[in-house]
Amino acid sequence: MARVNAAANEAVSDPEVRDKLSRLGITPATGTPAHFTAMVAQDAAKWKKIITERKIISD
């Protein structure tokens, strides 16, 4: 996760990337590897709940 976090932080530090994200309504943010890991875990839990509740299966 540390390498992915470092790459993400580097990407959102690029003014061109920040501009493109802003035009999409996304507020770019940087953080620590621990913060990134927690965010991924939180997103995974959210989507797991949605997939389970809606009984979504892959083909």
Secondary structure, DSSP 8 states (H G I E B T S, - for coil): -HHHHHHHHHHHHSHHHHHHHHHTT-------HHHHHHHHHHHHHHHHHHHHHTT----
